[in-house]
């Protein structure tokens, strides 16, 4: 495992970046693609249930 990312998840999260501004019509296809990639990770719905909201917001 390199950088905390397993080999199976690596390609799915590679290239995901924080939003750099308000989404617009120009960025809509890229935003939809990123959302689909995150959904394919099949993260548990309660993954961050034990993490404080303050900690999640800080990242």
C-alpha positions in Angstrom: 0.0 0.0 0.0 1.4 3.4 -1.0 0.3 6.6 0.5 -2.5 4.9 2.4 -4.3 3.8 -0.7 -4.8 0.2 -1.6 -4.1 -0.9 -5.1 -7.8 -1.7 -5.8 -9.0 1.8 -4.7 -6.0 3.7 -6.1 -7.2 4.1 -9.7 -10.7 5.1 -8.5 -9.6 7.9 -6.3 -6.7 9.1 -8.4 -7.4 12.5 -9.8 -10.1 13.4 -7.4 -9.6 17.0 -6.3 -11.4 19.3 -4.0 -13.9 21.7 -5.7 -12.1 24.9 -6.6 -15.2 27.0 -7.0 -18.8 26.9 -7.8 -19.8 24.2 -10.2 -21.0 25.6 -13.5 -22.2 24.1 -16.8 -18.6 23.8 -18.0 -17.6 21.7 -15.0 -20.8 19.6 -14.7 -19.5 16.6 -16.7 -16.3 16.5 -14.7 -18.2 16.8 -11.4 -20.6 14.0 -12.5 -17.6 11.8 -13.4 -16.0 12.4 -9.9 -19.3 11.6 -8.2 -19.5 8.3 -10.1 -15.9 7.4 -9.2 -16.6 8.0 -5.5 -19.8 5.9 -5.7 -17.8 3.0 -7.2 -15.7 3.0 -4.0 -18.7 1.6 -2.2 -17.9 3.3 1.0 -19.9 2.3 4.1 -22.8 4.8 4.8 -21.6 5.1 8.4 -17.9 5.3 7.6 -17.4 8.6 9.5 -20.0 8.0 12.2 -17.5 7.9 15.0 -15.5 10.9 13.7 -16.5 14.4 15.0 -18.1 16.7 12.5 -15.4 19.3 13.3 -12.7 16.8 12.3 -14.5 15.9 9.0 -15.0 19.6 8.2 -11.3 20.3 8.8 -10.1 18.0 6.0 
